[in-house]
């Protein structure tokens, strides 16, 4: 008899969890910028997002709309992408603001950063 998996098949072992002031906006931003795929989405009675799991490559970011008991807070996330410059330009076109233009960092990565429309900072990198 095999052991029961301790995590869903489409989820990574560690996942970031974001409490957002507008979860739908973050989900749409991730879909547009990182080709993110919604793996799960559960709505509250009022239509807000109670829980969602969004796949980015081999990782998962969980997102929910903030509540009085669980307030929104900005996060910093680092994502490896195929083309840091193209991803950076796409993010800015989708409403992000620049934190740092992509450049070589001396550690083998070309890296840049931007802030999404609700205040989360995304660092993106492509190995050189």
C-alpha positions as semicolon CSV with decimal commas, in nm:
position;residue;x (nm);y (nm);z (nm)
1;X;0,000;0,000;0,000
2;X;0,142;0,338;-0,097
3;X;0,151;0,637;0,136
4;X;-0,108;0,909;0,084
5;X;0,050;1,220;-0,072
6;X;0,095;1,499;0,180
7;X;0,023;1,775;-0,075
8;X;-0,192;1,816;-0,386
9;X;-0,018;1,695;-0,703
10;X;-0,016;2,044;-0,858
11;X;0,123;2,222;-0,550
12;X;0,484;2,274;-0,445
13;X;0,597;2,184;-0,093
14;X;0,634;2,551;0,006
15;X;0,393;2,816;-0,123
16;X;0,373;3,188;-0,061
17;X;0,035;3,308;0,071
18;X;-0,082;3,658;-0,014
19;X;-0,363;3,844;0,162
20;X;-0,458;4,104;-0,095
21;X;-0,680;4,410;-0,099
22;X;-0,793;4,297;-0,446
23;X;-0,716;3,929;-0,504
24;X;-0,874;3,925;-0,850
25;X;-0,642;4,203;-0,964
26;X;-0,335;4,012;-0,839
27;X;-0,457;3,688;-1,001
28;X;-0,512;3,866;-1,334
29;X;-0,170;4,036;-1,307
30;X;0,000;3,699;-1,245
31;X;-0,184;3,546;-1,541
32;X;-0,082;3,832;-1,772
33;X;0,280;3,874;-1,659
34;X;0,385;3,521;-1,560
35;X;0,136;3,311;-1,761
36;X;-0,004;3,201;-1,424
37;X;-0,271;2,933;-1,418
38;X;-0,555;2,923;-1,167
39;X;-0,542;2,578;-1,004
40;X;-0,814;2,643;-0,745
41;X;-1,045;2,930;-0,662
42;X;-1,307;2,936;-0,386
43;X;-1,539;3,234;-0,348
44;X;-1,705;3,366;-0,036
45;X;-2,081;3,434;-0,038
46;X;-2,010;3,798;-0,128
47;X;-1,805;3,693;-0,433
48;X;-1,466;3,782;-0,286
49;X;-1,184;3,529;-0,307
50;X;-1,170;3,311;0,004
51;X;-0,881;3,104;-0,133
52;X;-0,702;3,054;-0,462
53;X;-0,395;2,869;-0,581
54;X;-0,214;3,011;-0,882
55;X;0,057;2,814;-1,061
56;X;0,365;2,998;-1,185
57;X;0,597;2,750;-1,353
58;X;0,664;2,474;-1,099
59;X;0,551;2,686;-0,801
60;X;0,223;2,793;-0,644
61;X;0,119;3,125;-0,494
62;X;-0,191;3,118;-0,277
63;X;-0,402;3,433;-0,269
64;X;-0,711;3,548;-0,081
65;X;-0,897;3,873;-0,036
66;X;-0,812;4,037;0,293
67;X;-1,068;4,055;0,573
68;X;-1,092;4,238;0,904
69;X;-0,932;3,939;1,077
70;X;-0,672;3,880;0,803
71;X;-0,559;4,220;0,669
72;X;-0,382;4,280;0,340
73;X;-0,006;4,318;0,347
74;X;0,247;4,365;0,067
75;X;0,497;4,088;-0,003
76;X;0,821;4,049;-0,194
77;X;0,851;3,751;-0,428
78;X;1,137;3,633;-0,648
79;X;1,057;3,457;-0,976
80;X;1,295;3,307;-1,230
81;X;1,168;3,379;-1,581
82;X;1,280;3,285;-1,932
83;X;1,343;3,648;-2,034
84;X;1,382;3,903;-1,756
85;X;1,371;4,202;-1,991
86;X;1,054;4,092;-2,172
87;X;0,881;4,006;-1,843
88;X;0,978;4,343;-1,697
89;X;0,835;4,526;-2,000
90;X;0,514;4,320;-1,985
91;X;0,471;4,398;-1,614
92;X;0,509;4,771;-1,672
93;X;0,258;4,753;-1,959
94;X;0,013;4,580;-1,720
95;X;0,030;4,860;-1,462
96;X;0,339;4,777;-1,255
97;X;0,585;5,046;-1,153
98;X;0,958;5,001;-1,181
99;X;1,161;4,926;-0,870
100;X;1,480;4,842;-1,060
101;X;1,548;4,797;-1,431
102;X;1,699;4,457;-1,517
103;X;2,078;4,443;-1,511
104;X;2,359;4,196;-1,449
105;X;2,410;4,151;-1,075
106;X;2,747;3,976;-1,066
107;X;2,598;3,660;-0,916
108;X;2,515;3,493;-1,247
109;X;2,168;3,648;-1,276
110;X;2,026;3,936;-1,472
111;X;1,765;4,075;-1,230
112;X;1,511;4,354;-1,203
113;X;1,206;4,440;-1,000
114;X;0,866;4,601;-1,015
115;X;0,571;4,672;-0,789
116;X;0,234;4,539;-0,898
117;X;-0,074;4,767;-0,895
118;X;-0,165;4,678;-0,534
119;X;0,182;4,710;-0,383
120;X;0,355;4,371;-0,398
121;X;0,717;4,375;-0,512
122;X;0,825;4,116;-0,765
123;X;1,194;4,049;-0,826
124;X;1,253;3,866;-1,154
125;X;1,571;3,706;-1,282
126;X;1,716;3,507;-1,568
127;X;2,050;3,329;-1,530
128;X;2,312;3,476;-1,764
